[in-house]
């Protein structure tokens, strides 16, 4: 009887083990799944991103004489709302700039209205994609070094200053051109952009009243003091409704930077609409500051 009981126990254990979950496959890791040479120095990557739960595009402008075994200074260029990762090479002369011949220029996809954030309600998690997943891949496979600068326009201007403030020391310099730099001061603008692109506006940082702390944590004006130690360039015009609206936000940022004792190069110009000719000009104007921060 004892032997029979033991056999029954063993059989029960085997049956129970068979009813359990089958072994799960390891979660996918970030990886470059394809590369396409667009021009002698331009390479487009398709990157698998667990943070986004999909693949995303990244355009690289390689240094002249690029060698993956060498560590290169890095300049991130972020696109604006409703645009794409290839906008900087499509709309500006960035590819021809001699000053960037010794720099790895990274132009990542940021979503039509991703706001360079890990969204409060699930995915996308753009911040994790850009600063963790993509950064590690670039360091491993493309010679990206630790000397980083970042710049962007409109929504990308927000991203540049928000990333720099949220991660002090990660970027040595940050530049914003016509940036959405004070979301808490213009909640309707931010939520309207998300709504116009078919997104739930509360999915980004939550309800601006209930989740005010989340909004504040992403707001470059509120977080101005955290930019101390980062070289900062801010520019904006005042022509047209959109640019005049953003001028008020940038005025608030300038005051916050002064109160926090954070030095910044400001170029607040007359007229100047929310358009590429001005952003190309401001990229040129800010490059000496950005590159001096990542140089030897």
Helices and strands as residue ranges (DSSP letters): H 2-19, E 31-39, E 42-49, E 54-61, E 72-78, H 87-91, G 94-96, G 98-100, E 103-108, H 126-128, I 129-134, H 135-141, E 144-153, H 155-166, E 173-177, G 183-185, H 187-196, H 202-205, H 212-218, G 224-227, E 231-236, H 241-260, E 265-268, H 276-294
